[in-house]
Amino acid sequence: MRELGFVLAPGDLGEEITTRGIELQSLSAGTCIAIGDAEIEITGLRNPCQQIEQFRQGLLKHIVFKSDNGTVVRRAGIMGVVAHSGTIRINDSIDAEAPNTFQALEVV
């Protein structure tokens, strides 16, 4: 988003955890990710709303848009539920364990 002129800090859009080095949107629903001592079960795609426009005018069209083939692309992250609480620290590694059957993430 910085390349498009939007200055955003971690947490500005309501995210609880900011990650790098893992393609979260390609994970299966039901994937369990372990970060630090915590485990989170991925439930679906986050669906951004109009409130993003109140935060930064023009941002929403860069977070939700249609690709060249007409598919809706959402770049607002994923949702999950805490399966096991624990401490997460900056630079903790992220391990992902996929379920036996892949299930594409849907909007929750």
C-alpha positions in Angstrom: 0.0 0.0 0.0 3.0 2.3 0.5 3.7 2.1 -3.2 0.2 3.5 -3.8 0.8 6.4 -1.3 -1.0 4.9 1.7 1.0 5.1 5.0 -0.3 2.3 7.2 1.2 1.0 10.5 0.6 -2.5 12.0 -2.9 -2.5 13.5 -4.2 0.5 11.6 -6.8 -1.6 9.8 -7.9 -3.7 12.9 -5.5 -6.6 12.4 -4.5 -8.4 15.5 -1.4 -10.0 14.1 0.8 -8.8 11.2 2.8 -11.4 9.4 5.4 -11.8 6.8 6.8 -14.7 4.9 3.6 -16.7 4.7 0.9 -16.5 2.0 -2.0 -16.5 4.4 -4.7 -16.3 1.7 -3.5 -19.5 0.0 -4.1 -21.6 3.2 -7.0 -23.9 3.6 -9.8 -23.3 6.0 -9.1 -25.4 9.0 -5.3 -24.8 8.8 -3.8 -24.5 12.2 -1.0 -22.0 12.5 1.3 -21.9 15.5 3.0 -18.6 16.4 5.0 -18.5 19.6 3.0 -20.5 22.2 -0.4 -19.8 20.5 -2.3 -21.8 17.9 -4.9 -20.3 15.6 -7.3 -22.2 13.4 -8.0 -20.3 10.1 -11.7 -19.9 9.4 -11.9 -17.7 6.3 -11.1 -14.4 4.5 -11.6 -11.1 6.2 -14.2 -9.0 4.3 -13.2 -5.3 4.5 -16.0 -2.7 4.8 -16.7 0.9 4.1 -15.0 2.0 7.4 -11.7 1.6 5.6 -12.7 4.6 3.5 -13.2 6.7 6.7 -9.7 5.8 7.8 -8.0 6.5 4.4 -10.0 7.8 1.5 -9.5 5.7 -1.7 -8.0 2.7 0.2 -10.9 0.3 -0.1 -10.6 0.0 -3.9 -7.1 -1.3 -3.5 -8.0 -3.8 -0.9 -11.1 -5.2 -2.6 -11.1 -5.3 -6.4 -11.8 -7.5 -9.4 -8.8 -9.1 -11.1 -8.5 -9.2 -14.9 -10.4 -12.4 -15.1 -13.3 -11.0 -13.0 -12.5 -12.8 -9.7 -13.0 -10.6 -6.6 -9.7 -10.2 -4.8 -9.6 -9.4 -1.1 -6.4 -8.2 0.4 -7.5 -7.5 3.9 -6.2 -10.7 5.6 -7.7 -13.7 7.1 -9.8 -14.6 10.1 -9.3 -17.3 12.7 -10.2 -18.5 16.1 -7.7 -19.1 19.0 -7.4 -22.9 19.5 -4.7 -22.5 22.2 -3.9 -19.2 23.8 -0.3 -18.2 24.4 2.4 -15.5 24.1 3.3 -14.2 20.6 6.4 -12.1 20.2 7.8 -10.1 17.4 9.8 -12.3 15.0 8.3 -15.5 16.2 8.3 -18.2 13.5 5.0 -19.3 12.0 4.3 -23.0 11.4 1.2 -24.1 9.4 -0.4 -27.5 9.6 -3.0 -28.0 6.8 -6.0 -30.3 7.2 -6.2 -33.5 5.2 -8.6 -32.0 2.6 -8.0 -28.5 1.1 -11.0 -26.1 1.5 -10.6 -22.7 -0.1 -11.0 -19.7 2.2 -14.4 -18.0 1.9 -15.5 -14.6 3.3 -16.6 -14.8 7.0 
